[in-house]
């Protein structure tokens, strides 16, 4: 399987509930390597742009409001099949539908406050990584 990179966000609920370490432990135990990371406060314009694909959905306004309610932790994860692997580790978008042992089943409280975001495909991963990181901010890992 090819080595891929994917964009991950620990959302304001995960940061606010002190779950960054718990989430990172799950990434690392699944063989995903953190190759770039930054804590930041998203502006409304940044959140609207990042989630632009959902602009017409009924939940868009609440999603943006939530994503700017506190700092987020943004990271690039690297590994074999990293995009699908990260989605397996996160579990289904709705925590009620997520498999036991996944981040969302174990830690999330609702579909709105679901702890993490992860890219859903190769093209979105490339776009989402470029949204937050310059290539020079991503650190190649030899081991
Ligand atoms: P995320 O993977 O960050 O992508 C968009 C987010 O919108 C999603 O996680 C959910 O937190 C949120 N959301 C709220 N309602 C829905 C819905 N009905 N379907 C998909 N995503 C939703």
Backbone and ligand atoms as CSV (ligand in chain L), in Angstrom:
chain,resi,resn,atom,element,x,y,z
A,1,UNK,N,N,0.844,-1.213,0.000
A,1,UNK,CA,C,0.000,0.000,0.000
A,1,UNK,C,C,0.878,1.261,0.000
A,2,UNK,N,N,0.416,2.276,-0.675
A,2,UNK,CA,C,1.215,3.509,-0.804
A,2,UNK,C,C,1.215,4.331,0.491
A,3,UNK,N,N,2.358,5.005,0.720
A,3,UNK,CA,C,2.414,5.955,1.840
A,3,UNK,C,C,1.645,7.209,1.432
A,4,UNK,N,N,0.703,7.617,2.283
A,4,UNK,CA,C,-0.146,8.782,2.007
A,4,UNK,C,C,-0.027,9.785,3.148
A,5,UNK,N,N,-0.514,11.003,2.856
A,5,UNK,CA,C,-0.678,12.008,3.899
A,5,UNK,C,C,-2.148,12.405,3.951
A,6,UNK,N,N,-2.613,12.714,5.153
A,6,UNK,CA,C,-3.994,13.148,5.317
A,6,UNK,C,C,-4.058,14.271,6.337
A,7,UNK,N,N,-5.094,15.094,6.228
A,7,UNK,CA,C,-5.246,16.242,7.141
A,7,UNK,C,C,-6.202,15.847,8.255
A,8,UNK,N,N,-5.783,16.124,9.465
A,8,UNK,CA,C,-6.587,15.809,10.654
A,8,UNK,C,C,-6.750,17.068,11.506
A,9,UNK,N,N,-7.919,17.210,12.107
A,9,UNK,CA,C,-8.158,18.316,13.048
A,9,UNK,C,C,-8.732,17.741,14.338
A,10,UNK,N,N,-8.114,18.102,15.474
A,10,UNK,CA,C,-8.783,17.885,16.761
A,10,UNK,C,C,-9.619,19.142,16.992
A,11,UNK,N,N,-10.932,18.963,17.015
A,11,UNK,CA,C,-11.879,20.080,17.036
A,11,UNK,C,C,-11.921,20.737,18.430
A,12,UNK,N,N,-12.623,21.889,18.537
A,12,UNK,CA,C,-12.638,22.605,19.818
A,12,UNK,C,C,-13.112,21.770,21.011
A,13,UNK,N,N,-14.007,20.799,20.781
A,13,UNK,CA,C,-14.442,19.956,21.916
A,13,UNK,C,C,-13.299,19.054,22.384
A,14,UNK,N,N,-12.524,18.511,21.451
A,14,UNK,CA,C,-11.392,17.643,21.810
A,14,UNK,C,C,-10.300,18.408,22.536
A,15,UNK,N,N,-9.996,19.616,22.037
A,15,UNK,CA,C,-8.979,20.448,22.689
A,15,UNK,C,C,-9.483,20.873,24.068
A,16,UNK,N,N,-10.747,21.347,24.116
A,16,UNK,CA,C,-11.310,21.867,25.364
A,16,UNK,C,C,-11.442,20.812,26.440
A,17,UNK,N,N,-11.650,19.560,26.044
A,17,UNK,CA,C,-11.794,18.472,27.024
A,17,UNK,C,C,-10.464,17.779,27.309
A,18,UNK,N,N,-9.371,18.401,26.857
A,18,UNK,CA,C,-8.021,17.880,27.135
A,18,UNK,C,C,-7.805,16.487,26.543
A,19,UNK,N,N,-8.297,16.283,25.321
A,19,UNK,CA,C,-8.206,14.956,24.707
A,19,UNK,C,C,-7.164,14.886,23.590
A,20,UNK,N,N,-6.331,15.921,23.451
A,20,UNK,CA,C,-5.335,15.906,22.369
A,20,UNK,C,C,-4.443,14.664,22.491
A,21,UNK,N,N,-3.943,14.418,23.694
A,21,UNK,CA,C,-3.036,13.279,23.902
A,21,UNK,C,C,-3.704,11.948,23.611
A,22,UNK,N,N,-4.946,11.802,24.047
A,22,UNK,CA,C,-5.705,10.569,23.816
A,22,UNK,C,C,-5.851,10.334,22.310
A,23,UNK,N,N,-6.182,11.404,21.573
A,23,UNK,CA,C,-6.371,11.285,20.122
A,23,UNK,C,C,-5.034,10.958,19.441
A,24,UNK,N,N,-3.972,11.658,19.824
A,24,UNK,CA,C,-2.657,11.409,19.212
A,24,UNK,C,C,-2.181,9.973,19.507
A,25,UNK,N,N,-2.449,9.489,20.730
A,25,UNK,CA,C,-2.048,8.111,21.074
A,25,UNK,C,C,-2.705,7.114,20.116
A,26,UNK,N,N,-3.971,7.365,19.792
A,26,UNK,CA,C,-4.682,6.458,18.892
A,26,UNK,C,C,-4.097,6.521,17.476
A,27,UNK,N,N,-3.725,7.725,17.020
A,27,UNK,CA,C,-3.073,7.844,15.712
A,27,UNK,C,C,-1.773,7.035,15.711
A,28,UNK,N,N,-0.965,7.266,16.735
A,28,UNK,CA,C,0.365,6.642,16.765
A,28,UNK,C,C,0.267,5.124,16.912
A,29,UNK,N,N,-0.701,4.662,17.710
A,29,UNK,CA,C,-0.844,3.204,17.880
A,29,UNK,C,C,-1.330,2.535,16.597
A,30,UNK,N,N,-1.986,3.319,15.730
A,30,UNK,CA,C,-2.445,2.779,14.445
A,30,UNK,C,C,-1.336,2.867,13.381
A,31,UNK,N,N,-0.181,3.397,13.754
A,31,UNK,CA,C,0.929,3.497,12.806
A,31,UNK,C,C,0.947,4.779,12.005
A,32,UNK,N,N,0.101,5.745,12.405
A,32,UNK,CA,C,0.093,7.045,11.713
A,32,UNK,C,C,1.106,7.964,12.384
A,33,UNK,N,N,1.930,8.626,11.573
A,33,UNK,CA,C,2.948,9.531,12.109
A,33,UNK,C,C,2.508,10.980,11.940
A,34,UNK,N,N,2.684,11.778,12.987
A,34,UNK,CA,C,2.419,13.219,12.894
A,34,UNK,C,C,3.639,13.855,12.222
A,35,UNK,N,N,3.445,14.452,11.041
A,35,UNK,CA,C,4.575,15.052,10.310
A,35,UNK,C,C,4.480,16.582,10.240
A,36,UNK,N,N,3.376,17.132,10.755
A,36,UNK,CA,C,3.224,18.587,10.893
A,36,UNK,C,C,2.084,18.801,11.879
A,37,UNK,N,N,2.165,19.858,12.678
A,37,UNK,CA,C,1.096,20.122,13.649
A,37,UNK,C,C,1.111,21.585,14.064
A,38,UNK,N,N,-0.071,22.119,14.336
A,38,UNK,CA,C,-0.179,23.501,14.810
A,38,UNK,C,C,-1.489,23.685,15.570
A,39,UNK,N,N,-1.413,24.348,16.745
A,39,UNK,CA,C,-2.651,24.758,17.400
A,39,UNK,C,C,-3.006,26.145,16.887
A,40,UNK,N,N,-4.288,26.362,16.614
A,40,UNK,CA,C,-4.692,27.666,16.096
A,40,UNK,C,C,-6.163,27.946,16.390
A,41,UNK,N,N,-6.479,29.209,16.374
A,41,UNK,CA,C,-7.874,29.651,16.476
A,41,UNK,C,C,-8.334,29.998,15.058
A,42,UNK,N,N,-9.287,29.234,14.538
A,42,UNK,CA,C,-9.801,29.525,13.196
A,42,UNK,C,C,-10.652,30.786,13.221
A,43,UNK,N,N,-10.528,31.609,12.192
A,43,UNK,CA,C,-11.439,32.740,12.018
A,43,UNK,C,C,-12.714,32.216,11.347
A,44,UNK,N,N,-13.766,33.039,11.372
A,44,UNK,CA,C,-15.011,32.636,10.708
A,44,UNK,C,C,-14.769,32.424,9.212
A,45,UNK,N,N,-14.002,33.314,8.591
A,45,UNK,CA,C,-13.735,33.198,7.148
A,45,UNK,C,C,-12.955,31.910,6.850
A,46,UNK,N,N,-11.992,31.572,7.713
A,46,UNK,CA,C,-11.221,30.332,7.497
A,46,UNK,C,C,-12.114,29.099,7.629
A,47,UNK,N,N,-12.962,29.080,8.654
A,47,UNK,CA,C,-13.845,27.925,8.859
A,47,UNK,C,C,-14.835,27.795,7.697
A,48,UNK,N,N,-15.383,28.923,7.249
A,48,UNK,CA,C,-16.335,28.897,6.123
A,48,UNK,C,C,-15.659,28.410,4.849
A,49,UNK,N,N,-14.430,28.816,4.659
A,49,UNK,CA,C,-13.702,28.399,3.464
A,49,UNK,C,C,-13.321,26.918,3.539
A,50,UNK,N,N,-12.811,26.498,4.693
A,50,UNK,CA,C,-12.392,25.097,4.834
A,50,UNK,C,C,-13.569,24.154,4.590
A,51,UNK,N,N,-14.738,24.500,5.143
A,51,UNK,CA,C,-15.915,23.642,5.023
A,51,UNK,C,C,-16.838,24.102,3.884
A,52,UNK,N,N,-16.289,24.834,2.921
A,52,UNK,CA,C,-17.062,25.398,1.824
A,52,UNK,C,C,-17.932,24.397,1.083
A,53,UNK,N,N,-17.492,23.155,0.998
A,53,UNK,CA,C,-18.245,22.110,0.299
A,53,UNK,C,C,-19.601,21.865,0.974
A,54,UNK,N,N,-19.712,22.211,2.273
A,54,UNK,CA,C,-20.962,22.003,3.014
A,54,UNK,C,C,-21.829,23.262,3.094
A,55,UNK,N,N,-21.435,24.309,2.334
A,55,UNK,CA,C,-22.077,25.629,2.457
A,55,UNK,C,C,-23.611,25.578,2.358
A,56,UNK,N,N,-24.132,24.692,1.525
A,56,UNK,CA,C,-25.595,24.631,1.304
A,56,UNK,C,C,-26.318,23.722,2.301
A,57,UNK,N,N,-25.543,23.033,3.159
A,57,UNK,CA,C,-26.178,22.089,4.090
A,57,UNK,C,C,-26.775,22.828,5.287
A,58,UNK,N,N,-27.819,22.265,5.836
A,58,UNK,CA,C,-28.507,22.889,6.958
A,58,UNK,C,C,-27.630,23.075,8.185
A,59,UNK,N,N,-26.625,22.222,8.332
A,59,UNK,CA,C,-25.784,22.266,9.527
A,59,UNK,C,C,-24.587,23.208,9.393
A,60,UNK,N,N,-24.455,23.881,8.217
A,60,UNK,CA,C,-23.238,24.673,7.937
A,60,UNK,C,C,-22.995,25.773,8.976
A,61,UNK,N,N,-24.041,26.536,9.283
A,61,UNK,CA,C,-23.890,27.670,10.204
A,61,UNK,C,C,-23.432,27.191,11.587
A,62,UNK,N,N,-24.084,26.139,12.080
A,62,UNK,CA,C,-23.715,25.605,13.403
A,62,UNK,C,C,-22.313,25.005,13.373
A,63,UNK,N,N,-21.946,24.364,12.241
A,63,UNK,CA,C,-20.615,23.772,12.105
A,63,UNK,C,C,-19.541,24.853,12.210
A,64,UNK,N,N,-19.745,25.956,11.490
A,64,UNK,CA,C,-18.764,27.055,11.512
A,64,UNK,C,C,-18.688,27.662,12.916
A,65,UNK,N,N,-19.861,27.881,13.530
A,65,UNK,CA,C,-19.909,28.453,14.882
A,65,UNK,C,C,-19.123,27.567,15.863
A,66,UNK,N,N,-19.328,26.273,15.754
A,66,UNK,CA,C,-18.626,25.336,16.635
A,66,UNK,C,C,-17.120,25.346,16.368
A,67,UNK,N,N,-16.740,25.355,15.100
A,67,UNK,CA,C,-15.309,25.256,14.761
A,67,UNK,C,C,-14.505,26.495,15.153
A,68,UNK,N,N,-15.214,27.614,15.405
A,68,UNK,CA,C,-14.499,28.823,15.849
A,68,UNK,C,C,-14.727,29.094,17.344
A,69,UNK,N,N,-15.326,28.103,18.031
A,69,UNK,CA,C,-15.667,28.313,19.449
A,69,UNK,C,C,-14.461,28.181,20.370
A,70,UNK,N,N,-13.334,27.722,19.839
A,70,UNK,CA,C,-12.114,27.573,20.631
A,70,UNK,C,C,-11.006,27.072,19.733
A,71,UNK,N,N,-9.794,26.953,20.277
A,71,UNK,CA,C,-8.679,26.516,19.431
A,71,UNK,C,C,-8.842,25.090,18.910
A,72,UNK,N,N,-8.245,24.860,17.768
A,72,UNK,CA,C,-8.192,23.506,17.195
A,72,UNK,C,C,-6.727,23.102,17.075
A,73,UNK,N,N,-6.498,21.798,16.999
A,73,UNK,CA,C,-5.168,21.267,16.758
A,73,UNK,C,C,-5.203,20.653,15.351
A,74,UNK,N,N,-4.366,21.179,14.476
A,74,UNK,CA,C,-4.384,20.725,13.080
A,74,UNK,C,C,-3.101,19.947,12.821
A,75,UNK,N,N,-3.217,18.773,12.196
A,75,UNK,CA,C,-2.018,17.987,11.938
A,75,UNK,C,C,-2.099,17.249,10.604
A,76,UNK,N,N,-0.904,16.983,10.062
A,76,UNK,CA,C,-0.786,16.115,8.887
A,76,UNK,C,C,-0.323,14.759,9.402
A,77,UNK,N,N,-1.052,13.721,9.015
A,77,UNK,CA,C,-0.696,12.355,9.398
A,77,UNK,C,C,-0.168,11.634,8.169
A,78,UNK,N,N,0.875,10.858,8.376
A,78,UNK,CA,C,1.504,10.127,7.258
A,78,UNK,C,C,1.568,8.642,7.598
A,79,UNK,N,N,1.392,7.818,6.582
A,79,UNK,CA,C,1.509,6.375,6.778
A,79,UNK,C,C,0.925,5.631,5.595
A,80,UNK,N,N,1.117,4.308,5.621
A,80,UNK,CA,C,0.550,3.487,4.543
A,80,UNK,C,C,-0.971,3.562,4.623
A,81,UNK,N,N,-1.577,3.931,3.516
A,81,UNK,CA,C,-3.039,4.044,3.471
A,81,UNK,C,C,-3.581,4.987,4.530
A,82,UNK,N,N,-2.873,6.095,4.761
A,82,UNK,CA,C,-3.187,6.982,5.890
A,82,UNK,C,C,-4.604,7.547,5.838
A,83,UNK,N,N,-5.141,7.799,4.649
A,83,UNK,CA,C,-6.466,8.428,4.548
A,83,UNK,C,C,-7.537,7.483,5.113
A,84,UNK,N,N,-7.534,6.241,4.646
A,84,UNK,CA,C,-8.531,5.271,5.131
A,84,UNK,C,C,-8.245,4.879,6.575
A,85,UNK,N,N,-6.954,4.747,6.906
A,85,UNK,CA,C,-6.595,4.343,8.269
A,85,UNK,C,C,-7.086,5.377,9.276
A,86,UNK,N,N,-6.882,6.665,8.949
A,86,UNK,CA,C,-7.353,7.715,9.860
A,86,UNK,C,C,-8.868,7.660,10.009
A,87,UNK,N,N,-9.558,7.393,8.914
A,87,UNK,CA,C,-11.029,7.322,8.987
A,87,UNK,C,C,-11.470,6.129,9.833
A,88,UNK,N,N,-10.717,5.021,9.760
A,88,UNK,CA,C,-11.022,3.865,10.624
A,88,UNK,C,C,-10.820,4.226,12.094
A,89,UNK,N,N,-9.734,4.931,12.386
A,89,UNK,CA,C,-9.429,5.297,13.776
A,89,UNK,C,C,-10.470,6.285,14.313
A,90,UNK,N,N,-10.947,7.200,13.427
A,90,UNK,CA,C,-11.959,8.185,13.849
A,90,UNK,C,C,-13.320,7.544,14.079
A,91,UNK,N,N,-13.727,6.605,13.211
A,91,UNK,CA,C,-15.079,6.046,13.255
A,91,UNK,C,C,-16.055,6.918,12.488
A,92,UNK,N,N,-17.303,6.476,12.406
A,92,UNK,CA,C,-18.331,7.171,11.616
A,92,UNK,C,C,-18.557,8.588,12.143
A,93,UNK,N,N,-18.969,9.485,11.223
A,93,UNK,CA,C,-19.204,10.899,11.564
A,93,UNK,C,C,-20.131,11.034,12.766
A,94,UNK,N,N,-21.214,10.231,12.760
A,94,UNK,CA,C,-22.159,10.241,13.881
A,94,UNK,C,C,-21.671,9.246,14.937
A,95,UNK,N,N,-21.284,9.715,16.109
A,95,UNK,CA,C,-20.736,8.808,17.134
A,95,UNK,C,C,-21.666,7.653,17.481
A,96,UNK,N,N,-22.994,7.872,17.311
A,96,UNK,CA,C,-23.950,6.791,17.612
A,96,UNK,C,C,-23.778,5.625,16.635
A,97,UNK,N,N,-23.231,5.925,15.444
A,97,UNK,CA,C,-23.062,4.887,14.420
A,97,UNK,C,C,-21.618,4.379,14.358
A,98,UNK,N,N,-20.737,4.959,15.157
A,98,UNK,CA,C,-19.308,4.611,15.090
A,98,UNK,C,C,-19.029,3.302,15.837
A,99,UNK,N,N,-18.084,2.520,15.308
A,99,UNK,CA,C,-17.701,1.254,15.950
A,99,UNK,C,C,-17.016,1.524,17.289
A,100,UNK,N,N,-17.277,0.634,18.242
A,100,UNK,CA,C,-16.631,0.707,19.559
A,100,UNK,C,C,-15.102,0.720,19.372
A,101,UNK,N,N,-14.431,1.496,20.168
A,101,UNK,CA,C,-12.970,1.551,20.083
A,101,UNK,C,C,-12.469,2.655,19.177
A,102,UNK,N,N,-13.376,3.289,18.427
A,102,UNK,CA,C,-12.972,4.419,17.582
A,102,UNK,C,C,-13.038,5.719,18.411
A,103,UNK,N,N,-12.355,6.736,17.913
A,103,UNK,CA,C,-12.324,8.015,18.633
A,103,UNK,C,C,-13.734,8.541,18.874
A,104,UNK,N,N,-14.532,8.551,17.824
A,104,UNK,CA,C,-15.864,9.156,17.967
A,104,UNK,C,C,-16.782,8.322,18.852
A,105,UNK,N,N,-16.735,6.972,18.743
A,105,UNK,CA,C,-17.574,6.142,19.617
A,105,UNK,C,C,-17.155,6.314,21.073
A,106,UNK,N,N,-15.852,6.387,21.308
A,106,UNK,CA,C,-15.368,6.415,22.695
A,106,UNK,C,C,-15.441,7.807,23.322
A,107,UNK,N,N,-15.276,8.854,22.505
A,107,UNK,CA,C,-15.067,10.185,23.093
A,107,UNK,C,C,-16.100,11.241,22.692
A,108,UNK,N,N,-16.764,11.080,21.536
A,108,UNK,CA,C,-17.611,12.169,21.033
A,108,UNK,C,C,-18.998,12.157,21.660
A,109,UNK,N,N,-19.615,13.330,21.701
A,109,UNK,CA,C,-20.933,13.451,22.328
A,109,UNK,C,C,-22.065,13.571,21.316
A,110,UNK,N,N,-21.783,14.035,20.093
A,110,UNK,CA,C,-22.841,14.205,19.093
A,110,UNK,C,C,-22.211,14.320,17.703
A,111,UNK,N,N,-23.056,14.317,16.668
A,111,UNK,CA,C,-22.547,14.455,15.296
A,111,UNK,C,C,-21.910,15.838,15.099
A,112,UNK,N,N,-22.372,16.832,15.848
A,112,UNK,CA,C,-21.810,18.181,15.739
A,112,UNK,C,C,-20.482,18.271,16.484
A,113,UNK,N,N,-20.454,17.733,17.695
A,113,UNK,CA,C,-19.229,17.777,18.505
A,113,UNK,C,C,-18.615,16.380,18.445
A,114,UNK,N,N,-17.930,16.117,17.326
A,114,UNK,CA,C,-17.450,14.749,17.094
A,114,UNK,C,C,-15.917,14.648,17.116
A,115,UNK,N,N,-15.285,15.555,17.875
A,115,UNK,CA,C,-13.865,15.476,18.282
A,115,UNK,C,C,-12.846,15.686,17.172
A,116,UNK,N,N,-13.040,14.989,16.037
A,116,UNK,CA,C,-12.015,15.033,14.991
A,116,UNK,C,C,-12.608,15.218,13.598
A,117,UNK,N,N,-11.799,15.805,12.737
A,117,UNK,CA,C,-12.071,15.822,11.298
A,117,UNK,C,C,-10.935,15.085,10.611
A,118,UNK,N,N,-11.228,14.389,9.517
A,118,UNK,CA,C,-10.180,13.760,8.708
A,118,UNK,C,C,-10.567,13.807,7.249
A,119,UNK,N,N,-9.590,14.021,6.386
A,119,UNK,CA,C,-9.848,14.058,4.936
A,119,UNK,C,C,-10.499,12.753,4.488
A,120,UNK,N,N,-11.392,12.869,3.475
A,120,UNK,CA,C,-12.124,11.668,3.064
A,120,UNK,C,C,-11.607,11.019,1.777
A,121,UNK,N,N,-10.666,11.649,1.080
A,121,UNK,CA,C,-10.143,11.072,-0.168
A,121,UNK,C,C,-8.830,11.769,-0.519
A,122,UNK,N,N,-8.120,11.221,-1.508
A,122,UNK,CA,C,-6.797,11.745,-1.852
A,122,UNK,C,C,-6.846,13.205,-2.306
A,123,UNK,N,N,-7.861,13.543,-3.118
A,123,UNK,CA,C,-7.910,14.926,-3.616
A,123,UNK,C,C,-8.247,15.908,-2.498
A,124,UNK,N,N,-9.171,15.515,-1.617
A,124,UNK,CA,C,-9.488,16.416,-0.493
A,124,UNK,C,C,-8.318,16.498,0.483
A,125,UNK,N,N,-7.591,15.393,0.668
A,125,UNK,CA,C,-6.424,15.427,1.563
A,125,UNK,C,C,-5.406,16.441,1.054
A,126,UNK,N,N,-5.129,16.421,-0.234
A,126,UNK,CA,C,-4.151,17.364,-0.811
A,126,UNK,C,C,-4.619,18.801,-0.626
A,127,UNK,N,N,-5.906,19.040,-0.885
A,127,UNK,CA,C,-6.452,20.395,-0.756
A,127,UNK,C,C,-6.446,20.850,0.702
A,128,UNK,N,N,-6.843,19.958,1.602
A,128,UNK,CA,C,-6.941,20.329,3.022
A,128,UNK,C,C,-5.563,20.520,3.655
A,129,UNK,N,N,-4.588,19.702,3.250
A,129,UNK,CA,C,-3.218,19.890,3.772
A,129,UNK,C,C,-2.692,21.251,3.326
A,130,UNK,N,N,-2.881,21.562,2.039
A,130,UNK,CA,C,-2.392,22.841,1.491
A,130,UNK,C,C,-3.115,24.032,2.112
A,131,UNK,N,N,-4.345,23.799,2.611
A,131,UNK,CA,C,-5.101,24.884,3.257
A,131,UNK,C,C,-4.373,25.360,4.514
A,132,UNK,N,N,-3.725,24.431,5.233
A,132,UNK,CA,C,-3.119,24.761,6.527
A,132,UNK,C,C,-1.587,24.803,6.530
A,133,UNK,N,N,-0.942,24.045,5.654
A,133,UNK,CA,C,0.513,23.910,5.754
A,133,UNK,C,C,1.209,24.143,4.414
A,134,UNK,N,N,2.346,24.866,4.518
A,134,UNK,CA,C,3.246,24.929,3.362
A,134,UNK,C,C,4.046,23.631,3.329
A,135,UNK,N,N,4.513,23.256,2.161
A,135,UNK,CA,C,5.276,22.009,2.033
A,135,UNK,C,C,6.480,22.004,2.978
A,136,UNK,N,N,7.120,23.171,3.152
A,136,UNK,CA,C,8.312,23.266,4.015
A,136,UNK,C,C,7.988,23.096,5.505
A,137,UNK,N,N,6.714,23.148,5.867
A,137,UNK,CA,C,6.326,22.954,7.275
A,137,UNK,C,C,6.051,21.481,7.579
A,138,UNK,N,N,6.119,20.638,6.561
A,138,UNK,CA,C,5.854,19.207,6.751
A,138,UNK,C,C,7.204,18.497,6.848
A,139,UNK,N,N,7.405,17.767,7.938
A,139,UNK,CA,C,8.728,17.197,8.232
A,139,UNK,C,C,8.793,15.738,7.811
A,140,UNK,N,N,9.663,15.419,6.856
A,140,UNK,CA,C,9.847,14.029,6.476
A,140,UNK,C,C,10.328,13.219,7.687
A,141,UNK,N,N,9.782,12.036,7.904
A,141,UNK,CA,C,10.186,11.201,9.051
A,141,UNK,C,C,10.951,10.015,8.521
A,142,UNK,N,N,12.203,9.873,8.982
A,142,UNK,CA,C,13.016,8.723,8.536
A,142,UNK,C,C,12.579,7.466,9.275
A,143,UNK,N,N,12.077,7.633,10.508
A,143,UNK,CA,C,11.615,6.476,11.255
A,143,UNK,C,C,10.489,6.864,12.197
L,1,LIG,P1,P,-16.439,16.577,9.625
L,1,LIG,O1,O,-15.781,15.296,9.273
L,1,LIG,O2,O,-15.617,17.615,10.275
L,1,LIG,O3,O,-17.135,17.202,8.324
L,1,LIG,C1,C,-18.224,18.083,8.395
L,1,LIG,C2,C,-18.869,18.099,9.762
L,1,LIG,O4,O,-20.189,18.564,9.807
L,1,LIG,C3,C,-18.947,16.689,10.306
L,1,LIG,O5,O,-17.653,16.231,10.639
L,1,LIG,C4,C,-19.927,16.857,11.461
L,1,LIG,O6,O,-19.278,17.243,12.672
L,1,LIG,C5,C,-20.787,18.024,11.005
L,1,LIG,N1,N,-22.167,17.597,10.729
L,1,LIG,C6,C,-23.266,18.001,11.379
L,1,LIG,N2,N,-24.357,17.427,10.883
L,1,LIG,C7,C,-23.959,16.619,9.868
L,1,LIG,C8,C,-24.637,15.753,8.955
L,1,LIG,N3,N,-25.949,15.570,8.982
L,1,LIG,N4,N,-23.897,15.058,8.051
L,1,LIG,C9,C,-22.544,15.234,7.989
L,1,LIG,N5,N,-21.854,16.039,8.828
L,1,LIG,C10,C,-22.559,16.735,9.771
